[in-house]
Amino acid sequence: MCLSIPSRVTKIDKTKNIATVDTFGVSREASLDLMAEDDVKIGDFVLIHIGFVMNKIDEEDALLSLETYREILAMMDEEERQQAIKDGDNCPNG
């Protein structure tokens, strides 16, 4: 099962069209190729699927989703949590 966890944009590299995002403390890069130019800004919450930013998400909705994910992640140990976040980038249903 693939989950798209809201992630906050921390950096944008316009020359490569790549955003660096933070997902529960895990930093990773995602392509902005599927988004309109200048649609995503630093501080925005986005949803990522197979390495691409798919859309922005309202901050209130993102924070509500993150709270639910925190409850789920609290039941996992650190290694399982980091792996679950990274596995989202390699979803076989892409």
Backbone atoms as SQL, in Angstrom:
CREATE TABLE atoms (id INTEGER PRIMARY KEY, chain TEXT, resi INTEGER, resn TEXT, atom TEXT, x REAL, y REAL, z REAL);
INSERT INTO atoms VALUES
  (1, 'A', 1, 'MET', 'N', 0.844, -1.173, 0.000),
  (2, 'A', 1, 'MET', 'CA', 0.000, 0.000, 0.000),
  (3, 'A', 1, 'MET', 'C', 0.887, 1.233, 0.000),
  (4, 'A', 2, 'CYS', 'N', 0.537, 2.177, -0.799),
  (5, 'A', 2, 'CYS', 'CA', 1.290, 3.428, -0.881),
  (6, 'A', 2, 'CYS', 'C', 0.510, 4.527, -0.179),
  (7, 'A', 3, 'LEU', 'N', 1.235, 5.295, 0.608),
  (8, 'A', 3, 'LEU', 'CA', 0.628, 6.417, 1.302),
  (9, 'A', 3, 'LEU', 'C', 1.280, 7.693, 0.809),
  (10, 'A', 4, 'SER', 'N', 0.512, 8.697, 0.640),
  (11, 'A', 4, 'SER', 'CA', 1.053, 9.993, 0.284),
  (12, 'A', 4, 'SER', 'C', 0.933, 10.880, 1.509),
  (13, 'A', 5, 'ILE', 'N', 2.062, 11.083, 2.168),
  (14, 'A', 5, 'ILE', 'CA', 2.095, 11.846, 3.408),
  (15, 'A', 5, 'ILE', 'C', 2.405, 13.297, 3.075),
  (16, 'A', 6, 'PRO', 'N', 1.621, 14.227, 3.599),
  (17, 'A', 6, 'PRO', 'CA', 1.932, 15.633, 3.348),
  (18, 'A', 6, 'PRO', 'C', 3.361, 15.959, 3.779),
  (19, 'A', 7, 'SER', 'N', 4.051, 16.692, 2.931),
  (20, 'A', 7, 'SER', 'CA', 5.435, 17.057, 3.180),
  (21, 'A', 7, 'SER', 'C', 5.602, 18.555, 2.959),
  (22, 'A', 8, 'ARG', 'N', 6.420, 19.190, 3.814),
  (23, 'A', 8, 'ARG', 'CA', 6.620, 20.640, 3.695),
  (24, 'A', 8, 'ARG', 'C', 7.838, 20.920, 2.819),
  (25, 'A', 9, 'VAL', 'N', 7.673, 21.824, 1.869),
  (26, 'A', 9, 'VAL', 'CA', 8.757, 22.219, 0.979),
  (27, 'A', 9, 'VAL', 'C', 9.748, 23.080, 1.756),
  (28, 'A', 10, 'THR', 'N', 11.026, 22.670, 1.733),
  (29, 'A', 10, 'THR', 'CA', 12.062, 23.408, 2.455),
  (30, 'A', 10, 'THR', 'C', 13.033, 24.118, 1.520),
  (31, 'A', 11, 'LYS', 'N', 13.070, 23.690, 0.259),
  (32, 'A', 11, 'LYS', 'CA', 14.011, 24.288, -0.685),
  (33, 'A', 11, 'LYS', 'C', 13.514, 24.002, -2.096),
  (34, 'A', 12, 'ILE', 'N', 13.793, 24.920, -3.005),
  (35, 'A', 12, 'ILE', 'CA', 13.448, 24.706, -4.413),
  (36, 'A', 12, 'ILE', 'C', 14.667, 25.024, -5.261),
  (37, 'A', 13, 'ASP', 'N', 15.029, 24.075, -6.115),
  (38, 'A', 13, 'ASP', 'CA', 16.117, 24.278, -7.075),
  (39, 'A', 13, 'ASP', 'C', 15.468, 24.480, -8.439),
  (40, 'A', 14, 'LYS', 'N', 15.372, 25.735, -8.858),
  (41, 'A', 14, 'LYS', 'CA', 14.669, 26.047, -10.105),
  (42, 'A', 14, 'LYS', 'C', 15.432, 25.569, -11.335),
  (43, 'A', 15, 'THR', 'N', 16.752, 25.455, -11.238),
  (44, 'A', 15, 'THR', 'CA', 17.516, 24.997, -12.414),
  (45, 'A', 15, 'THR', 'C', 17.241, 23.521, -12.710),
  (46, 'A', 16, 'LYS', 'N', 16.996, 22.726, -11.670),
  (47, 'A', 16, 'LYS', 'CA', 16.697, 21.302, -11.845),
  (48, 'A', 16, 'LYS', 'C', 15.203, 21.016, -11.723),
  (49, 'A', 17, 'ASN', 'N', 14.421, 22.046, -11.346),
  (50, 'A', 17, 'ASN', 'CA', 12.978, 21.903, -11.116),
  (51, 'A', 17, 'ASN', 'C', 12.695, 20.823, -10.066),
  (52, 'A', 18, 'ILE', 'N', 13.440, 20.908, -8.970),
  (53, 'A', 18, 'ILE', 'CA', 13.353, 19.940, -7.878),
  (54, 'A', 18, 'ILE', 'C', 13.023, 20.667, -6.577),
  (55, 'A', 19, 'ALA', 'N', 12.144, 20.076, -5.797),
  (56, 'A', 19, 'ALA', 'CA', 11.857, 20.594, -4.456),
  (57, 'A', 19, 'ALA', 'C', 12.461, 19.645, -3.430),
  (58, 'A', 20, 'THR', 'N', 13.035, 20.208, -2.389),
  (59, 'A', 20, 'THR', 'CA', 13.449, 19.420, -1.244),
  (60, 'A', 20, 'THR', 'C', 12.342, 19.558, -0.216),
  (61, 'A', 21, 'VAL', 'N', 11.887, 18.419, 0.288),
  (62, 'A', 21, 'VAL', 'CA', 10.763, 18.431, 1.233),
  (63, 'A', 21, 'VAL', 'C', 11.150, 17.708, 2.513),
  (64, 'A', 22, 'ASP', 'N', 10.444, 18.039, 3.560),
  (65, 'A', 22, 'ASP', 'CA', 10.628, 17.380, 4.848),
  (66, 'A', 22, 'ASP', 'C', 9.367, 16.581, 5.150),
  (67, 'A', 23, 'THR', 'N', 9.572, 15.293, 5.395),
  (68, 'A', 23, 'THR', 'CA', 8.463, 14.419, 5.762),
  (69, 'A', 23, 'THR', 'C', 8.804, 13.786, 7.092),
  (70, 'A', 24, 'PHE', 'N', 8.253, 14.303, 8.146),
  (71, 'A', 24, 'PHE', 'CA', 8.535, 13.790, 9.496),
  (72, 'A', 24, 'PHE', 'C', 10.031, 13.725, 9.773),
  (73, 'A', 25, 'GLY', 'N', 10.769, 14.740, 9.379),
  (74, 'A', 25, 'GLY', 'CA', 12.203, 14.796, 9.652),
  (75, 'A', 25, 'GLY', 'C', 13.073, 14.121, 8.615),
  (76, 'A', 26, 'VAL', 'N', 12.477, 13.475, 7.629),
  (77, 'A', 26, 'VAL', 'CA', 13.225, 12.855, 6.534),
  (78, 'A', 26, 'VAL', 'C', 13.238, 13.828, 5.364),
  (79, 'A', 27, 'SER', 'N', 14.435, 14.226, 4.946),
  (80, 'A', 27, 'SER', 'CA', 14.572, 15.140, 3.818),
  (81, 'A', 27, 'SER', 'C', 14.731, 14.334, 2.535),
  (82, 'A', 28, 'ARG', 'N', 13.995, 14.743, 1.503),
  (83, 'A', 28, 'ARG', 'CA', 14.099, 14.049, 0.214),
  (84, 'A', 28, 'ARG', 'C', 13.749, 15.022, -0.891),
  (85, 'A', 29, 'GLU', 'N', 14.099, 14.644, -2.099),
  (86, 'A', 29, 'GLU', 'CA', 13.841, 15.501, -3.246),
  (87, 'A', 29, 'GLU', 'C', 12.700, 14.938, -4.077),
  (88, 'A', 30, 'ALA', 'N', 11.956, 15.852, -4.710),
  (89, 'A', 30, 'ALA', 'CA', 10.857, 15.446, -5.586),
  (90, 'A', 30, 'ALA', 'C', 10.813, 16.394, -6.782),
  (91, 'A', 31, 'SER', 'N', 10.500, 15.829, -7.920),
  (92, 'A', 31, 'SER', 'CA', 10.418, 16.627, -9.148),
  (93, 'A', 31, 'SER', 'C', 9.181, 17.520, -9.126),
  (94, 'A', 32, 'LEU', 'N', 9.344, 18.716, -9.677),
  (95, 'A', 32, 'LEU', 'CA', 8.223, 19.647, -9.828),
  (96, 'A', 32, 'LEU', 'C', 7.688, 19.652, -11.258),
  (97, 'A', 33, 'ASP', 'N', 8.121, 18.676, -12.077),
  (98, 'A', 33, 'ASP', 'CA', 7.757, 18.653, -13.494),
  (99, 'A', 33, 'ASP', 'C', 6.255, 18.555, -13.750),
  (100, 'A', 34, 'LEU', 'N', 5.484, 18.042, -12.814),
  (101, 'A', 34, 'LEU', 'CA', 4.037, 17.907, -13.034),
  (102, 'A', 34, 'LEU', 'C', 3.246, 19.078, -12.463),
  (103, 'A', 35, 'MET', 'N', 3.948, 20.058, -11.940),
  (104, 'A', 35, 'MET', 'CA', 3.281, 21.226, -11.354),
  (105, 'A', 35, 'MET', 'C', 3.462, 22.433, -12.270),
  (106, 'A', 36, 'ALA', 'N', 2.515, 23.355, -12.204),
  (107, 'A', 36, 'ALA', 'CA', 2.644, 24.602, -12.969),
  (108, 'A', 36, 'ALA', 'C', 3.834, 25.392, -12.435),
  (109, 'A', 37, 'GLU', 'N', 4.490, 26.102, -13.318),
  (110, 'A', 37, 'GLU', 'CA', 5.660, 26.882, -12.940),
  (111, 'A', 37, 'GLU', 'C', 5.308, 27.861, -11.829),
  (112, 'A', 38, 'ASP', 'N', 6.158, 27.919, -10.819),
  (113, 'A', 38, 'ASP', 'CA', 6.026, 28.826, -9.666),
  (114, 'A', 38, 'ASP', 'C', 4.770, 28.556, -8.829),
  (115, 'A', 39, 'ASP', 'N', 4.117, 27.407, -9.000),
  (116, 'A', 39, 'ASP', 'CA', 2.928, 27.078, -8.198),
  (117, 'A', 39, 'ASP', 'C', 3.316, 26.664, -6.782),
  (118, 'A', 40, 'VAL', 'N', 4.479, 26.058, -6.628),
  (119, 'A', 40, 'VAL', 'CA', 4.918, 25.553, -5.321),
  (120, 'A', 40, 'VAL', 'C', 5.958, 26.505, -4.747),
  (121, 'A', 41, 'LYS', 'N', 5.757, 26.873, -3.485),
  (122, 'A', 41, 'LYS', 'CA', 6.670, 27.792, -2.799),
  (123, 'A', 41, 'LYS', 'C', 7.236, 27.117, -1.546),
  (124, 'A', 42, 'ILE', 'N', 8.354, 27.639, -1.081),
  (125, 'A', 42, 'ILE', 'CA', 8.929, 27.161, 0.175),
  (126, 'A', 42, 'ILE', 'C', 7.898, 27.374, 1.286),
  (127, 'A', 43, 'GLY', 'N', 7.684, 26.333, 2.083),
  (128, 'A', 43, 'GLY', 'CA', 6.709, 26.379, 3.172),
  (129, 'A', 43, 'GLY', 'C', 5.383, 25.727, 2.821),
  (130, 'A', 44, 'ASP', 'N', 5.126, 25.516, 1.515),
  (131, 'A', 44, 'ASP', 'CA', 3.889, 24.834, 1.098),
  (132, 'A', 44, 'ASP', 'C', 3.923, 23.375, 1.525),
  (133, 'A', 45, 'PHE', 'N', 2.749, 22.809, 1.715),
  (134, 'A', 45, 'PHE', 'CA', 2.622, 21.371, 1.908),
  (135, 'A', 45, 'PHE', 'C', 2.242, 20.755, 0.572),
  (136, 'A', 46, 'VAL', 'N', 2.891, 19.641, 0.239),
  (137, 'A', 46, 'VAL', 'CA', 2.635, 18.967, -1.032),
  (138, 'A', 46, 'VAL', 'C', 2.449, 17.467, -0.789),
  (139, 'A', 47, 'LEU', 'N', 1.849, 16.825, -1.777),
  (140, 'A', 47, 'LEU', 'CA', 1.739, 15.364, -1.785),
  (141, 'A', 47, 'LEU', 'C', 2.635, 14.844, -2.894),
  (142, 'A', 48, 'ILE', 'N', 3.384, 13.786, -2.600),
  (143, 'A', 48, 'ILE', 'CA', 4.358, 13.227, -3.533),
  (144, 'A', 48, 'ILE', 'C', 3.976, 11.797, -3.872),
  (145, 'A', 49, 'HIS', 'N', 4.135, 11.457, -5.139),
  (146, 'A', 49, 'HIS', 'CA', 3.917, 10.079, -5.574),
  (147, 'A', 49, 'HIS', 'C', 5.031, 9.722, -6.538),
  (148, 'A', 50, 'ILE', 'N', 5.685, 8.618, -6.299),
  (149, 'A', 50, 'ILE', 'CA', 6.808, 8.093, -7.077),
  (150, 'A', 50, 'ILE', 'C', 7.812, 9.177, -7.474),
  (151, 'A', 51, 'GLY', 'N', 8.115, 10.036, -6.535),
  (152, 'A', 51, 'GLY', 'CA', 9.160, 11.028, -6.753),
  (153, 'A', 51, 'GLY', 'C', 8.716, 12.325, -7.402),
  (154, 'A', 52, 'PHE', 'N', 7.419, 12.473, -7.648),
  (155, 'A', 52, 'PHE', 'CA', 6.898, 13.698, -8.243),
  (156, 'A', 52, 'PHE', 'C', 5.932, 14.387, -7.284),
  (157, 'A', 53, 'VAL', 'N', 6.037, 15.701, -7.192),
  (158, 'A', 53, 'VAL', 'CA', 5.023, 16.466, -6.471),
  (159, 'A', 53, 'VAL', 'C', 3.764, 16.409, -7.323),
  (160, 'A', 54, 'MET', 'N', 2.672, 15.892, -6.734),
  (161, 'A', 54, 'MET', 'CA', 1.418, 15.718, -7.488),
  (162, 'A', 54, 'MET', 'C', 0.462, 16.892, -7.293),
  (163, 'A', 55, 'ASN', 'N', 0.459, 17.473, -6.099),
  (164, 'A', 55, 'ASN', 'CA', -0.378, 18.634, -5.851),
  (165, 'A', 55, 'ASN', 'C', -0.043, 19.256, -4.507),
  (166, 'A', 56, 'LYS', 'N', -0.513, 20.465, -4.332),
  (167, 'A', 56, 'LYS', 'CA', -0.368, 21.136, -3.050),
  (168, 'A', 56, 'LYS', 'C', -1.559, 20.746, -2.195),
  (169, 'A', 57, 'ILE', 'N', -1.360, 20.865, -0.882),
  (170, 'A', 57, 'ILE', 'CA', -2.448, 20.565, 0.033),
  (171, 'A', 57, 'ILE', 'C', -2.563, 21.730, 1.013),
  (172, 'A', 58, 'ASP', 'N', -3.787, 22.096, 1.327),
  (173, 'A', 58, 'ASP', 'CA', -4.057, 23.163, 2.274),
  (174, 'A', 58, 'ASP', 'C', -3.372, 22.859, 3.609),
  (175, 'A', 59, 'GLU', 'N', -2.778, 23.861, 4.247),
  (176, 'A', 59, 'GLU', 'CA', -2.039, 23.638, 5.486),
  (177, 'A', 59, 'GLU', 'C', -2.914, 23.009, 6.569),
  (178, 'A', 60, 'GLU', 'N', -4.144, 23.468, 6.700),
  (179, 'A', 60, 'GLU', 'CA', -5.029, 22.913, 7.733),
  (180, 'A', 60, 'GLU', 'C', -5.279, 21.422, 7.492),
  (181, 'A', 61, 'ASP', 'N', -5.546, 21.053, 6.245),
  (182, 'A', 61, 'ASP', 'CA', -5.751, 19.638, 5.905),
  (183, 'A', 61, 'ASP', 'C', -4.462, 18.840, 6.110),
  (184, 'A', 62, 'ALA', 'N', -3.324, 19.442, 5.736),
  (185, 'A', 62, 'ALA', 'CA', -2.035, 18.757, 5.907),
  (186, 'A', 62, 'ALA', 'C', -1.763, 18.476, 7.379),
  (187, 'A', 63, 'LEU', 'N', -1.989, 19.466, 8.230),
  (188, 'A', 63, 'LEU', 'CA', -1.721, 19.288, 9.657),
  (189, 'A', 63, 'LEU', 'C', -2.649, 18.241, 10.268),
  (190, 'A', 64, 'LEU', 'N', -3.894, 18.206, 9.821),
  (191, 'A', 64, 'LEU', 'CA', -4.839, 17.194, 10.305),
  (192, 'A', 64, 'LEU', 'C', -4.382, 15.799, 9.872),
  (193, 'A', 65, 'SER', 'N', -3.957, 15.669, 8.613),
  (194, 'A', 65, 'SER', 'CA', -3.461, 14.375, 8.124),
  (195, 'A', 65, 'SER', 'C', -2.196, 13.964, 8.873),
  (196, 'A', 66, 'LEU', 'N', -1.307, 14.915, 9.092),
  (197, 'A', 66, 'LEU', 'CA', -0.055, 14.605, 9.792),
  (198, 'A', 66, 'LEU', 'C', -0.313, 14.114, 11.205),
  (199, 'A', 67, 'GLU', 'N', -1.318, 14.684, 11.864),
  (200, 'A', 67, 'GLU', 'CA', -1.653, 14.237, 13.216),
  (201, 'A', 67, 'GLU', 'C', -2.107, 12.772, 13.194),
  (202, 'A', 68, 'THR', 'N', -2.894, 12.405, 12.199),
  (203, 'A', 68, 'THR', 'CA', -3.342, 11.013, 12.071),
  (204, 'A', 68, 'THR', 'C', -2.139, 10.098, 11.808),
  (205, 'A', 69, 'TYR', 'N', -1.255, 10.537, 10.903),
  (206, 'A', 69, 'TYR', 'CA', -0.053, 9.739, 10.624),
  (207, 'A', 69, 'TYR', 'C', 0.830, 9.607, 11.866),
  (208, 'A', 70, 'ARG', 'N', 0.913, 10.679, 12.665),
  (209, 'A', 70, 'ARG', 'CA', 1.723, 10.605, 13.901),
  (210, 'A', 70, 'ARG', 'C', 1.206, 9.495, 14.820),
  (211, 'A', 71, 'GLU', 'N', -0.097, 9.378, 14.897),
  (212, 'A', 71, 'GLU', 'CA', -0.677, 8.328, 15.732),
  (213, 'A', 71, 'GLU', 'C', -0.279, 6.947, 15.206),
  (214, 'A', 72, 'ILE', 'N', -0.297, 6.790, 13.882),
  (215, 'A', 72, 'ILE', 'CA', 0.089, 5.505, 13.284),
  (216, 'A', 72, 'ILE', 'C', 1.584, 5.269, 13.492),
  (217, 'A', 73, 'LEU', 'N', 2.395, 6.291, 13.218),
  (218, 'A', 73, 'LEU', 'CA', 3.849, 6.155, 13.337),
  (219, 'A', 73, 'LEU', 'C', 4.296, 5.925, 14.774),
  (220, 'A', 74, 'ALA', 'N', 3.520, 6.399, 15.722),
  (221, 'A', 74, 'ALA', 'CA', 3.875, 6.200, 17.126),
  (222, 'A', 74, 'ALA', 'C', 3.881, 4.717, 17.491),
  (223, 'A', 75, 'MET', 'N', 3.174, 3.944, 16.708),
  (224, 'A', 75, 'MET', 'CA', 3.102, 2.510, 16.950),
  (225, 'A', 75, 'MET', 'C', 4.271, 1.769, 16.300),
  (226, 'A', 76, 'MET', 'N', 5.098, 2.476, 15.496),
  (227, 'A', 76, 'MET', 'CA', 6.230, 1.854, 14.807),
  (228, 'A', 76, 'MET', 'C', 7.531, 2.273, 15.493),
  (229, 'A', 77, 'ASP', 'N', 8.584, 1.461, 15.324),
  (230, 'A', 77, 'ASP', 'CA', 9.883, 1.903, 15.823),
  (231, 'A', 77, 'ASP', 'C', 10.533, 2.809, 14.772),
  (232, 'A', 78, 'GLU', 'N', 11.655, 3.444, 15.118),
  (233, 'A', 78, 'GLU', 'CA', 12.289, 4.443, 14.253),
  (234, 'A', 78, 'GLU', 'C', 12.666, 3.882, 12.884),
  (235, 'A', 79, 'GLU', 'N', 13.256, 2.695, 12.848),
  (236, 'A', 79, 'GLU', 'CA', 13.671, 2.117, 11.569),
  (237, 'A', 79, 'GLU', 'C', 12.466, 1.842, 10.671),
  (238, 'A', 80, 'GLU', 'N', 11.406, 1.309, 11.238),
  (239, 'A', 80, 'GLU', 'CA', 10.193, 1.059, 10.453),
  (240, 'A', 80, 'GLU', 'C', 9.609, 2.370, 9.933),
  (241, 'A', 81, 'ARG', 'N', 9.632, 3.414, 10.747),
  (242, 'A', 81, 'ARG', 'CA', 9.081, 4.712, 10.364),
  (243, 'A', 81, 'ARG', 'C', 9.865, 5.311, 9.196),
  (244, 'A', 82, 'GLN', 'N', 11.201, 5.320, 9.288),
  (245, 'A', 82, 'GLN', 'CA', 12.025, 5.864, 8.209),
  (246, 'A', 82, 'GLN', 'C', 11.814, 5.073, 6.915),
  (247, 'A', 83, 'GLN', 'N', 11.727, 3.757, 7.028),
  (248, 'A', 83, 'GLN', 'CA', 11.545, 2.915, 5.853),
  (249, 'A', 83, 'GLN', 'C', 10.178, 3.144, 5.214),
  (250, 'A', 84, 'ALA', 'N', 9.152, 3.300, 6.012),
  (251, 'A', 84, 'ALA', 'CA', 7.807, 3.527, 5.481),
  (252, 'A', 84, 'ALA', 'C', 7.757, 4.817, 4.672),
  (253, 'A', 85, 'ILE', 'N', 8.449, 5.850, 5.155),
  (254, 'A', 85, 'ILE', 'CA', 8.482, 7.121, 4.436),
  (255, 'A', 85, 'ILE', 'C', 9.241, 6.958, 3.124),
  (256, 'A', 86, 'LYS', 'N', 10.380, 6.289, 3.155),
  (257, 'A', 86, 'LYS', 'CA', 11.174, 6.094, 1.945),
  (258, 'A', 86, 'LYS', 'C', 10.477, 5.185, 0.950),
  (259, 'A', 87, 'ASP', 'N', 9.756, 4.170, 1.436),
  (260, 'A', 87, 'ASP', 'CA', 9.036, 3.266, 0.539),
  (261, 'A', 87, 'ASP', 'C', 7.991, 4.012, -0.282),
  (262, 'A', 88, 'GLY', 'N', 7.487, 5.093, 0.247),
  (263, 'A', 88, 'GLY', 'CA', 6.496, 5.880, -0.486),
  (264, 'A', 88, 'GLY', 'C', 7.037, 6.391, -1.809),
  (265, 'A', 89, 'ASP', 'N', 8.356, 6.581, -1.880),
  (266, 'A', 89, 'ASP', 'CA', 8.976, 7.044, -3.124),
  (267, 'A', 89, 'ASP', 'C', 9.086, 5.938, -4.159),
  (268, 'A', 90, 'ASN', 'N', 8.963, 4.703, -3.746),
  (269, 'A', 90, 'ASN', 'CA', 9.137, 3.564, -4.649),
  (270, 'A', 90, 'ASN', 'C', 7.870, 2.734, -4.764),
  (271, 'A', 91, 'CYS', 'N', 6.758, 3.383, -4.725),
  (272, 'A', 91, 'CYS', 'CA', 5.471, 2.692, -4.768),
  (273, 'A', 91, 'CYS', 'C', 5.333, 1.875, -6.050),
  (274, 'A', 92, 'PRO', 'N', 5.052, 0.575, -5.936),
  (275, 'A', 92, 'PRO', 'CA', 4.924, -0.259, -7.130),
  (276, 'A', 92, 'PRO', 'C', 3.651, 0.019, -7.924),
  (277, 'A', 93, 'ASN', 'N', 2.731, 0.785, -7.386),
  (278, 'A', 93, 'ASN', 'CA', 1.474, 1.070, -8.083),
  (279, 'A', 93, 'ASN', 'C', 1.562, 2.337, -8.918),
  (280, 'A', 94, 'GLY', 'N', 2.795, 2.869, -9.053),
  (281, 'A', 94, 'GLY', 'CA', 2.975, 4.140, -9.756),
  (282, 'A', 94, 'GLY', 'C', 2.585, 4.037, -11.165);
